[in-house]
Amino acid sequence: MVAELCEKVIDTFFEESSNTMAVIHFGRTPAGSDLQTTISELTGIPQDAVEVVVEHLSELWYDEGSGQSRYGDDDPWFVLKPSMAEPLGFSWREMEDSLRSEVRYFNPKALALLDMIFGEITNDQDQEGRSVVLEAGPGTSLKTLYRGRVFQTEDALIAALRWPERFLGSPAVGVGAAGRMNGQGQPAFYGATHPEICIAEVRPPVGSLIALAAFDVIRPLRLLDLRRLATVELRPNASLFDPDTLLAAQRRDFLRTLGDRLSAPVVPEQQDRDYLVTQAVADYLAAHATLNVDGIIYPSAQSRIPGELPAGDNVVLFRKACDVSNSDGDGNTAEISLWEYEEDGPGRRFRPSIHFISRAAMWPSQREVQPALSLVQDSIVIHDISAVRYFSKPHTVDGVASINDRHYGS
């Protein structure tokens, strides 16, 4: 009985490491452990019992018809499979196809898969024992977010800076364009943990102006951290003999790929198509009552420089957490000047200045969602974009006699 259970666990979670080119032809030591060590670590039983299990496994693996053992004449070595994500990866691709070609809203196939993936997300921990749901706001390590907006003309910039809480914060309902994590007209706050990331994310053309500002997080928020999902672990007491561990391991390995899936670069022509899935994930998380997630932290697709650590990460806050204090009501909140002029001459220099003014007292807000952000008034910086730098990987185009004659590796 024990041997049969061990065989099932080995078939499910392990792969043979002693039948590789490096081992057979170059005499390298196989990765992982030999069969006896594998059984000992799996079961924790005494050594004499381990030997009995190994003997029974040898009998199970021997095929009388061919006279051969499943793993050959030598003692096999085994190593844990590097990933078991494929079953959920296949289901994810099916969900993508369903969202794009069948039902976009209230898609039962998508809902069932998202329940399976995210249903236990608040209990997941990374390899350092940290929750994958990060606390942000007062008293935490993430108290400030940065957001930038690109402007093509000075007049547009001035108009926005007269009410920076509204026009540098999240767009009003029905106004904003669709994004990675929101549909058209659906408010969301796209920011970053470092100002440098904001400049890359807005993709400014040369000659444009970027207004960049800091926003304090003024109430507690819960953010799903896709960075931590990359090292998510099974629960400490998980047993490979438990039937539930198989699905848990598949889910763990899939979650480790989720950050790349949700933050993959998307070219403008494919945004409507490729954002469908990320928008569905964001809607699911934003609307899920028990998960109570206010937003997502995810890597920036626009600032991945080879060989360098990123300066920060992107943050999106959902509708329930994207409002900025002083962004509602009527009337401007500031006076703005971009140029300083000579007193007795025609000369001038670019020297932006802002003066915040008091508005008439307003009635107490009756909105259901209270502001989660507050503009840091002395944080506004205007960037005059004078050049843009790109990093690329060149691929030469070979001249060949016939395309049909090309073979991989030749």
DRENDO-1510 file (C-alpha; in Angstrom, 1 decimal, always signed):
<recs>
REC; n; res; u; v; w
REC; 1; MET; +0.0; +0.0; +0.0 .
REC; 2; VAL; +2.8; +2.4; +0.9 .
REC; 3; ALA; +4.7; +1.6; -2.2 .
REC; 4; GLU; +1.6; +2.3; -4.4 .
REC; 5; LEU; +1.1; +5.6; -2.7 .
REC; 6; CYS; +4.8; +6.5; -3.2 .
REC; 7; GLU; +4.5; +5.5; -6.9 .
REC; 8; LYS; +1.6; +7.8; -7.4 .
REC; 9; VAL; +3.4; +10.7; -5.7 .
REC; 10; ILE; +6.5; +10.2; -7.7 .
REC; 11; ASP; +4.5; +10.0; -11.0 .
REC; 12; THR; +2.6; +13.2; -10.1 .
REC; 13; PHE; +5.2; +15.5; -8.6 .
REC; 14; PHE; +8.6; +14.2; -9.7 .
REC; 15; GLU; +10.5; +13.5; -12.9 .
REC; 16; GLU; +13.5; +11.3; -13.5 .
REC; 17; SER; +16.8; +13.1; -13.5 .
REC; 18; SER; +19.2; +10.2; -14.2 .
REC; 19; ASN; +18.3; +9.7; -17.8 .
REC; 20; THR; +19.7; +12.9; -19.2 .
REC; 21; MET; +22.5; +13.5; -21.8 .
REC; 22; ALA; +24.7; +15.1; -19.1 .
REC; 23; VAL; +24.4; +12.0; -16.9 .
REC; 24; ILE; +24.6; +9.2; -19.5 .
REC; 25; HIS; +27.3; +10.6; -21.8 .
REC; 26; PHE; +29.2; +13.0; -19.6 .
REC; 27; GLY; +29.0; +11.2; -16.2 .
REC; 28; ARG; +27.5; +14.1; -14.4 .
REC; 29; THR; +25.8; +13.5; -11.0 .
REC; 30; PRO; +22.0; +13.6; -11.5 .
REC; 31; ALA; +20.0; +16.4; -10.0 .
REC; 32; GLY; +17.8; +15.6; -7.0 .
REC; 33; SER; +18.1; +12.4; -5.0 .
REC; 34; ASP; +18.3; +8.7; -5.6 .
REC; 35; LEU; +15.2; +6.6; -5.0 .
REC; 36; GLN; +16.0; +5.6; -1.4 .
REC; 37; THR; +16.6; +9.2; -0.4 .
REC; 38; THR; +13.5; +10.3; -2.2 .
REC; 39; ILE; +11.3; +7.7; -0.4 .
REC; 40; SER; +12.9; +8.5; +3.0 .
REC; 41; GLU; +12.3; +12.3; +2.6 .
REC; 42; LEU; +8.7; +11.7; +1.4 .
REC; 43; THR; +7.7; +9.3; +4.1 .
REC; 44; GLY; +10.0; +9.8; +7.1 .
REC; 45; ILE; +9.9; +6.1; +7.8 .
REC; 46; PRO; +12.8; +4.0; +9.2 .
REC; 47; GLN; +15.5; +3.0; +6.8 .
REC; 48; ASP; +14.6; -0.7; +6.8 .
REC; 49; ALA; +11.0; +0.2; +5.9 .
REC; 50; VAL; +12.4; +2.4; +3.1 .
REC; 51; GLU; +14.3; -0.6; +1.7 .
REC; 52; VAL; +11.1; -2.6; +1.7 .
REC; 53; VAL; +9.2; +0.2; -0.2 .
REC; 54; VAL; +12.0; +0.5; -2.7 .
REC; 55; GLU; +11.9; -3.3; -3.4 .
REC; 56; HIS; +8.2; -3.2; -3.9 .
REC; 57; LEU; +8.5; -0.2; -6.3 .
REC; 58; SER; +11.1; -2.2; -8.3 .
REC; 59; GLU; +8.6; -5.0; -8.6 .
REC; 60; LEU; +5.8; -2.5; -9.7 .
REC; 61; TRP; +8.1; -1.0; -12.3 .
REC; 62; TYR; +9.2; -4.3; -13.8 .
REC; 63; ASP; +7.5; -5.4; -17.0 .
REC; 64; GLU; +7.5; -9.1; -17.4 .
REC; 65; GLY; +6.6; -9.0; -21.0 .
REC; 66; SER; +9.6; -7.0; -22.1 .
REC; 67; GLY; +11.9; -8.0; -19.2 .
REC; 68; GLN; +12.7; -4.4; -18.5 .
REC; 69; SER; +12.2; -1.9; -15.7 .
REC; 70; ARG; +10.5; +1.4; -16.3 .
REC; 71; TYR; +13.6; +3.3; -15.3 .
REC; 72; GLY; +16.2; +0.9; -16.7 .
REC; 73; ASP; +18.8; -1.3; -14.9 .
REC; 74; ASP; +20.4; +1.5; -12.9 .
REC; 75; ASP; +18.9; +3.0; -9.7 .
REC; 76; PRO; +16.8; +6.0; -10.8 .
REC; 77; TRP; +17.2; +9.5; -9.4 .
REC; 78; PHE; +14.3; +11.9; -9.1 .
REC; 79; VAL; +13.8; +15.7; -8.9 .
REC; 80; LEU; +10.6; +17.7; -8.3 .
REC; 81; LYS; +9.0; +18.9; -11.5 .
REC; 82; PRO; +10.0; +22.5; -12.2 .
REC; 83; SER; +6.4; +23.5; -12.9 .
REC; 84; MET; +3.0; +22.0; -12.8 .
REC; 85; ALA; +1.2; +25.1; -14.1 .
REC; 86; GLU; +0.2; +23.7; -17.5 .
REC; 87; PRO; -3.4; +22.5; -16.6 .
REC; 88; LEU; -4.3; +25.9; -15.4 .
REC; 89; GLY; -2.3; +27.5; -18.2 .
REC; 90; PHE; -4.5; +25.6; -20.6 .
REC; 91; SER; -7.7; +26.7; -18.8 .
REC; 92; TRP; -6.4; +30.3; -18.9 .
REC; 93; ARG; -5.9; +30.2; -22.6 .
REC; 94; GLU; -9.5; +28.8; -23.0 .
REC; 95; MET; -10.8; +31.7; -20.8 .
REC; 96; GLU; -8.9; +34.2; -23.1 .
REC; 97; ASP; -10.6; +32.7; -26.2 .
REC; 98; SER; -14.0; +32.7; -24.5 .
REC; 99; LEU; -13.7; +36.3; -23.4 .
REC; 100; ARG; -12.7; +37.4; -26.9 .
REC; 101; SER; -15.0; +35.3; -29.0 .
REC; 102; GLU; -18.0; +34.2; -26.9 .
REC; 103; VAL; -19.1; +36.2; -23.8 .
REC; 104; ARG; -17.3; +39.1; -22.4 .
REC; 105; TYR; -19.5; +40.0; -19.4 .
REC; 106; PHE; -20.9; +37.4; -16.9 .
REC; 107; ASN; -18.8; +34.7; -18.5 .
REC; 108; PRO; -19.3; +31.5; -16.5 .
REC; 109; LYS; -16.1; +29.9; -17.8 .
REC; 110; ALA; -14.0; +32.9; -16.7 .
REC; 111; LEU; -15.8; +33.2; -13.3 .
REC; 112; ALA; -15.2; +29.5; -12.5 .
REC; 113; LEU; -11.5; +29.8; -13.3 .
REC; 114; LEU; -11.0; +33.0; -11.5 .
REC; 115; ASP; -12.7; +31.5; -8.4 .
REC; 116; MET; -10.2; +28.7; -8.5 .
REC; 117; ILE; -7.2; +30.9; -8.9 .
REC; 118; PHE; -8.0; +33.8; -6.5 .
REC; 119; GLY; -10.5; +32.2; -4.1 .
REC; 120; GLU; -7.7; +31.5; -1.5 .
REC; 121; ILE; -5.5; +34.5; -2.4 .
REC; 122; THR; -5.7; +36.1; +1.0 .
REC; 123; ASN; -4.2; +33.0; +2.6 .
REC; 124; ASP; -1.3; +32.8; +0.2 .
REC; 125; GLN; +2.3; +33.6; +1.3 .
REC; 126; ASP; +5.5; +34.1; -0.6 .
REC; 127; GLN; +8.8; +32.3; +0.3 .
REC; 128; GLU; +9.5; +34.8; +3.0 .
REC; 129; GLY; +6.2; +34.1; +4.7 .
REC; 130; ARG; +4.7; +37.4; +3.7 .
REC; 131; SER; +1.0; +37.7; +2.6 .
REC; 132; VAL; +0.6; +38.3; -1.2 .
REC; 133; VAL; -1.9; +41.0; -0.2 .
REC; 134; LEU; +0.0; +44.1; +0.8 .
REC; 135; GLU; -1.3; +46.7; +3.2 .
REC; 136; ALA; -0.8; +50.3; +2.0 .
REC; 137; GLY; -1.6; +53.6; +3.7 .
REC; 138; PRO; -0.8; +55.4; +6.9 .
REC; 139; GLY; +1.7; +53.5; +9.1 .
REC; 140; THR; +2.8; +51.2; +6.3 .
REC; 141; SER; +5.9; +51.1; +4.0 .
REC; 142; LEU; +3.7; +52.2; +1.1 .
REC; 143; LYS; +2.3; +55.6; +2.0 .
REC; 144; THR; +2.9; +57.6; -1.3 .
REC; 145; LEU; +2.1; +56.9; -4.9 .
REC; 146; TYR; +3.2; +58.9; -8.0 .
REC; 147; ARG; +1.2; +59.7; -11.1 .
REC; 148; GLY; +2.1; +61.5; -14.3 .
REC; 149; ARG; +0.1; +62.9; -17.2 .
REC; 150; VAL; +1.4; +63.9; -20.6 .
REC; 151; PHE; +0.4; +67.2; -22.3 .
REC; 152; GLN; +0.9; +68.3; -25.9 .
REC; 153; THR; +0.4; +72.0; -25.3 .
REC; 154; GLU; +1.1; +74.5; -22.5 .
REC; 155; ASP; -2.6; +75.6; -22.5 .
REC; 156; ALA; -3.7; +72.0; -21.7 .
REC; 157; LEU; -1.1; +71.8; -19.0 .
REC; 158; ILE; -2.2; +75.1; -17.4 .
REC; 159; ALA; -5.8; +74.1; -17.5 .
REC; 160; ALA; -5.0; +70.8; -15.6 .
REC; 161; LEU; -2.8; +72.5; -13.0 .
REC; 162; ARG; -5.6; +74.9; -12.1 .
REC; 163; TRP; -7.3; +71.8; -10.5 .
REC; 164; PRO; -4.5; +69.3; -10.1 .
REC; 165; GLU; -6.5; +67.1; -7.7 .
REC; 166; ARG; -9.0; +66.3; -10.5 .
REC; 167; PHE; -6.9; +66.5; -13.6 .
REC; 168; LEU; -3.7; +64.8; -12.3 .
REC; 169; GLY; -5.7; +62.2; -10.3 .
REC; 170; SER; -8.0; +59.5; -11.7 .
REC; 171; PRO; -10.4; +60.5; -14.5 .
REC; 172; ALA; -14.0; +61.2; -13.7 .
REC; 173; VAL; -16.7; +58.6; -14.3 .
REC; 174; GLY; -17.3; +58.2; -18.0 .
REC; 175; VAL; -14.3; +60.2; -19.1 .
REC; 176; GLY; -11.2; +58.0; -19.1 .
REC; 177; ALA; -9.9; +55.7; -21.8 .
REC; 178; ALA; -9.7; +52.0; -21.4 .
REC; 179; GLY; -6.5; +50.7; -19.7 .
REC; 180; ARG; -4.8; +47.5; -18.7 .
REC; 181; MET; -7.1; +47.2; -15.6 .
REC; 182; ASN; -10.2; +49.2; -16.5 .
REC; 183; GLY; -12.8; +49.6; -19.2 .
REC; 184; GLN; -13.5; +52.8; -21.0 .
REC; 185; GLY; -15.1; +55.4; -18.8 .
REC; 186; GLN; -14.4; +53.3; -15.7 .
REC; 187; PRO; -12.3; +55.3; -13.2 .
REC; 188; ALA; -9.0; +53.9; -12.0 .
REC; 189; PHE; -5.9; +55.5; -10.6 .
REC; 190; TYR; -2.8; +54.3; -12.5 .
REC; 191; GLY; +0.3; +55.3; -10.5 .
REC; 192; ALA; +3.7; +54.0; -9.5 .
REC; 193; THR; +5.9; +53.6; -6.4 .
REC; 194; HIS; +8.6; +55.7; -8.0 .
REC; 195; PRO; +8.3; +58.8; -10.2 .
REC; 196; GLU; +10.7; +57.5; -12.8 .
REC; 197; ILE; +8.3; +54.7; -13.6 .
REC; 198; CYS; +5.5; +57.2; -14.4 .
REC; 199; ILE; +7.5; +58.9; -17.1 .
REC; 200; ALA; +8.1; +55.6; -18.9 .
REC; 201; GLU; +4.5; +54.5; -18.5 .
REC; 202; VAL; +2.9; +57.6; -20.2 .
REC; 203; ARG; +5.2; +57.1; -23.3 .
REC; 204; PRO; +5.7; +60.8; -23.9 .
REC; 205; PRO; +6.7; +62.1; -27.4 .
REC; 206; VAL; +9.6; +64.5; -27.7 .
REC; 207; GLY; +8.4; +68.0; -27.2 .
REC; 208; SER; +5.6; +67.1; -24.8 .
REC; 209; LEU; +5.3; +68.1; -21.2 .
REC; 210; ILE; +4.7; +65.7; -18.2 .
REC; 211; ALA; +3.1; +66.9; -15.0 .
REC; 212; LEU; +4.1; +64.5; -12.3 .
REC; 213; ALA; +2.8; +64.6; -8.7 .
REC; 214; ALA; +2.9; +62.6; -5.5 .
REC; 215; PHE; -0.3; +61.4; -3.8 .
REC; 216; ASP; -0.4; +60.3; -0.1 .
REC; 217; VAL; -2.5; +57.2; +0.6 .
REC; 218; ILE; -4.8; +58.6; +3.4 .
REC; 219; ARG; -6.7; +55.4; +4.4 .
REC; 220; PRO; -5.8; +51.7; +4.6 .
REC; 221; LEU; -5.8; +49.9; +1.3 .
REC; 222; ARG; -5.3; +46.2; +0.4 .
REC; 223; LEU; -3.3; +45.6; -2.8 .
REC; 224; LEU; -2.6; +42.3; -4.5 .
REC; 225; ASP; +1.2; +42.2; -5.0 .
REC; 226; LEU; +2.0; +40.3; -8.2 .
REC; 227; ARG; +5.7; +40.5; -7.3 .
REC; 228; ARG; +5.1; +38.3; -4.3 .
REC; 229; LEU; +3.1; +35.8; -6.4 .
REC; 230; ALA; +6.3; +35.0; -8.2 .
REC; 231; THR; +7.5; +33.1; -5.1 .
REC; 232; VAL; +4.2; +31.9; -3.6 .
REC; 233; GLU; +4.6; +28.7; -1.6 .
REC; 234; LEU; +2.3; +25.8; -0.6 .
REC; 235; ARG; +1.1; +25.9; +3.0 .
REC; 236; PRO; +3.9; +24.7; +5.4 .
REC; 237; ASN; +2.0; +21.5; +6.4 .
REC; 238; ALA; +1.1; +20.5; +2.8 .
REC; 239; SER; +1.6; +16.7; +2.2 .
REC; 240; LEU; +2.3; +15.3; -1.3 .
REC; 241; PHE; +0.2; +12.3; -0.2 .
REC; 242; ASP; -2.9; +14.6; +0.2 .
REC; 243; PRO; -5.0; +14.5; -3.0 .
REC; 244; ASP; -5.7; +18.2; -2.5 .
REC; 245; THR; -2.0; +19.1; -2.8 .
REC; 246; LEU; -2.0; +18.3; -6.6 .
REC; 247; LEU; -4.4; +21.2; -7.4 .
REC; 248; ALA; -2.7; +23.4; -4.8 .
REC; 249; ALA; +0.7; +22.8; -6.5 .
REC; 250; GLN; -0.8; +23.5; -10.0 .
REC; 251; ARG; -2.3; +26.7; -8.6 .
REC; 252; ARG; +1.0; +27.7; -6.9 .
REC; 253; ASP; +3.0; +27.2; -10.1 .
REC; 254; PHE; +0.4; +29.1; -12.2 .
REC; 255; LEU; +0.3; +32.0; -9.7 .
REC; 256; ARG; +4.1; +32.3; -10.1 .
REC; 257; THR; +3.5; +33.1; -13.8 .
REC; 258; LEU; +0.6; +35.4; -13.3 .
REC; 259; GLY; +2.6; +38.6; -12.8 .
REC; 260; ASP; +4.2; +38.1; -16.2 .
REC; 261; ARG; +0.8; +37.3; -17.8 .
REC; 262; LEU; -0.9; +40.4; -16.4 .
REC; 263; SER; +1.9; +42.8; -17.0 .
REC; 264; ALA; +3.2; +41.6; -20.4 .
REC; 265; PRO; +3.8; +44.5; -22.9 .
REC; 266; VAL; +0.9; +45.2; -25.2 .
REC; 267; VAL; +1.3; +47.2; -28.4 .
REC; 268; PRO; -1.3; +49.9; -29.0 .
REC; 269; GLU; -3.0; +48.1; -32.0 .
REC; 270; GLN; -3.6; +45.0; -29.7 .
REC; 271; GLN; -4.8; +46.8; -26.6 .
REC; 272; ASP; -8.6; +46.3; -27.2 .
REC; 273; ARG; -7.9; +42.6; -27.6 .
REC; 274; ASP; -5.2; +41.9; -25.0 .
REC; 275; TYR; -6.6; +44.1; -22.3 .
REC; 276; LEU; -9.9; +42.0; -22.2 .
REC; 277; VAL; -8.3; +39.4; -19.8 .
REC; 278; THR; -6.6; +41.8; -17.5 .
REC; 279; GLN; -9.7; +43.9; -17.3 .
REC; 280; ALA; -11.7; +40.8; -16.4 .
REC; 281; VAL; -9.3; +39.9; -13.6 .
REC; 282; ALA; -9.4; +43.5; -12.2 .
REC; 283; ASP; -13.2; +43.5; -12.3 .
REC; 284; TYR; -13.3; +40.2; -10.5 .
REC; 285; LEU; -11.0; +41.3; -7.7 .
REC; 286; ALA; -12.6; +44.8; -7.4 .
REC; 287; ALA; -16.1; +43.3; -7.0 .
REC; 288; HIS; -15.3; +40.3; -4.8 .
REC; 289; ALA; -16.7; +41.1; -1.4 .
REC; 290; THR; -14.7; +38.7; +0.7 .
REC; 291; LEU; -11.3; +39.3; -0.9 .
REC; 292; ASN; -11.6; +43.0; -0.3 .
REC; 293; VAL; -8.8; +44.0; -2.7 .
REC; 294; ASP; -8.5; +47.7; -3.5 .
REC; 295; GLY; -5.9; +47.4; -6.3 .
REC; 296; ILE; -2.9; +45.6; -7.7 .
REC; 297; ILE; +0.9; +46.2; -7.7 .
REC; 298; TYR; +2.5; +44.9; -10.8 .
REC; 299; PRO; +5.8; +45.2; -12.7 .
REC; 300; SER; +6.1; +48.0; -15.3 .
REC; 301; ALA; +6.3; +46.7; -18.8 .
REC; 302; GLN; +7.8; +50.0; -20.1 .
REC; 303; SER; +10.8; +50.3; -17.8 .
REC; 304; ARG; +12.4; +46.9; -17.9 .
REC; 305; ILE; +16.0; +47.6; -18.7 .
REC; 306; PRO; +18.2; +44.6; -19.2 .
REC; 307; GLY; +20.7; +44.1; -16.4 .
REC; 308; GLU; +19.1; +46.7; -14.1 .
REC; 309; LEU; +16.7; +46.4; -11.2 .
REC; 310; PRO; +13.5; +48.4; -11.7 .
REC; 311; ALA; +13.2; +51.7; -9.9 .
REC; 312; GLY; +9.7; +50.8; -8.8 .
REC; 313; ASP; +6.5; +49.2; -9.8 .
REC; 314; ASN; +3.1; +50.1; -11.1 .
REC; 315; VAL; +0.0; +50.4; -8.9 .
REC; 316; VAL; -3.6; +50.5; -10.1 .
REC; 317; LEU; -6.3; +51.4; -7.6 .
REC; 318; PHE; -9.8; +50.3; -8.5 .
REC; 319; ARG; -12.9; +52.6; -8.5 .
REC; 320; LYS; -13.6; +52.1; -4.8 .
REC; 321; ALA; -10.1; +53.4; -3.9 .
REC; 322; CYS; -9.1; +55.8; -6.7 .
REC; 323; ASP; -10.7; +59.1; -5.6 .
REC; 324; VAL; -8.5; +62.1; -4.6 .
REC; 325; SER; -9.5; +64.6; -1.9 .
REC; 326; ASN; -10.7; +67.9; -3.2 .
REC; 327; SER; -11.4; +66.5; -6.7 .
REC; 328; ASP; -15.1; +67.0; -6.6 .
REC; 329; GLY; -17.3; +70.1; -6.4 .
REC; 330; ASP; -16.9; +73.2; -8.6 .
REC; 331; GLY; -14.1; +75.7; -9.2 .
REC; 332; ASN; -10.4; +75.6; -9.5 .
REC; 333; THR; -8.1; +75.0; -6.6 .
REC; 334; ALA; -5.0; +76.7; -7.8 .
REC; 335; GLU; -3.5; +79.6; -9.8 .
REC; 336; ILE; -0.6; +78.6; -12.2 .
REC; 337; SER; +2.1; +80.4; -14.1 .
REC; 338; LEU; +4.6; +78.7; -16.3 .
REC; 339; TRP; +6.9; +81.6; -17.2 .
REC; 340; GLU; +8.9; +84.2; -15.4 .
REC; 341; TYR; +9.3; +87.5; -17.3 .
REC; 342; GLU; +12.0; +90.1; -17.1 .
REC; 343; GLU; +10.8; +93.3; -15.5 .
REC; 344; ASP; +12.2; +95.7; -18.2 .
REC; 345; GLY; +12.7; +93.5; -21.2 .
REC; 346; PRO; +11.1; +90.9; -23.5 .
REC; 347; GLY; +13.0; +87.9; -22.1 .
REC; 348; ARG; +11.4; +85.1; -20.1 .
REC; 349; ARG; +12.4; +81.7; -18.6 .
REC; 350; PHE; +10.4; +78.6; -17.9 .
REC; 351; ARG; +9.8; +78.7; -14.1 .
REC; 352; PRO; +6.5; +77.1; -13.2 .
REC; 353; SER; +4.8; +78.2; -10.0 .
REC; 354; ILE; +1.5; +77.4; -8.4 .
REC; 355; HIS; -0.6; +79.0; -5.7 .
REC; 356; PHE; -3.3; +77.0; -4.0 .
REC; 357; ILE; -6.4; +78.9; -3.2 .
REC; 358; SER; -9.3; +78.3; -0.8 .
REC; 359; ARG; -12.7; +77.4; -2.3 .
REC; 360; ALA; -16.0; +78.2; -0.9 .
REC; 361; ALA; -17.2; +75.7; +1.7 .
REC; 362; MET; -19.0; +72.8; +0.2 .
REC; 363; TRP; -21.7; +70.6; +1.5 .
REC; 364; PRO; -20.4; +67.3; +3.0 .
REC; 365; SER; -19.8; +64.7; +0.4 .
REC; 366; GLN; -22.7; +62.2; -0.1 .
REC; 367; ARG; -20.7; +59.8; -2.2 .
REC; 368; GLU; -20.4; +56.2; -1.2 .
REC; 369; VAL; -16.7; +56.0; -1.8 .
REC; 370; GLN; -14.5; +58.2; +0.3 .
REC; 371; PRO; -11.2; +59.6; -1.0 .
REC; 372; ALA; -8.2; +57.3; -0.6 .
REC; 373; LEU; -5.6; +59.8; -1.9 .
REC; 374; SER; -4.5; +63.3; -1.2 .
REC; 375; LEU; -2.3; +65.4; -3.5 .
REC; 376; VAL; +1.0; +66.4; -2.0 .
REC; 377; GLN; +0.8; +70.1; -3.0 .
REC; 378; ASP; +4.6; +70.8; -3.1 .
REC; 379; SER; +5.4; +67.7; -5.1 .
REC; 380; ILE; +4.4; +68.7; -8.6 .
REC; 381; VAL; +7.2; +68.6; -11.1 .
REC; 382; ILE; +7.0; +69.4; -14.9 .
REC; 383; HIS; +9.2; +67.4; -17.2 .
REC; 384; ASP; +10.0; +68.9; -20.6 .
REC; 385; ILE; +10.7; +65.8; -22.8 .
REC; 386; SER; +13.7; +66.5; -24.9 .
REC; 387; ALA; +14.7; +63.0; -26.0 .
REC; 388; VAL; +13.6; +59.4; -25.7 .
REC; 389; ARG; +15.9; +56.4; -25.3 .
REC; 390; TYR; +14.9; +52.9; -26.4 .
REC; 391; PHE; +16.5; +49.5; -25.6 .
REC; 392; SER; +16.2; +46.9; -28.3 .
REC; 393; LYS; +17.4; +43.4; -29.3 .
REC; 394; PRO; +18.4; +43.4; -33.0 .
REC; 395; HIS; +17.9; +40.4; -35.2 .
REC; 396; THR; +19.6; +40.3; -38.6 .
REC; 397; VAL; +17.6; +39.1; -41.6 .
REC; 398; ASP; +19.5; +36.4; -43.4 .
REC; 399; GLY; +19.5; +36.1; -47.2 .
REC; 400; VAL; +18.7; +32.4; -48.2 .
REC; 401; ALA; +18.3; +30.5; -51.4 .
REC; 402; SER; +14.9; +29.1; -50.3 .
REC; 403; ILE; +12.8; +29.6; -47.2 .
REC; 404; ASN; +11.9; +25.9; -47.3 .
REC; 405; ASP; +15.6; +24.9; -46.8 .
REC; 406; ARG; +15.8; +26.6; -43.4 .
REC; 407; HIS; +15.9; +24.3; -40.4 .
REC; 408; TYR; +16.2; +25.1; -36.8 .
REC; 409; GLY; +19.8; +24.6; -35.5 .
REC; 410; SER; +21.3; +24.3; -39.0 .
</recs>
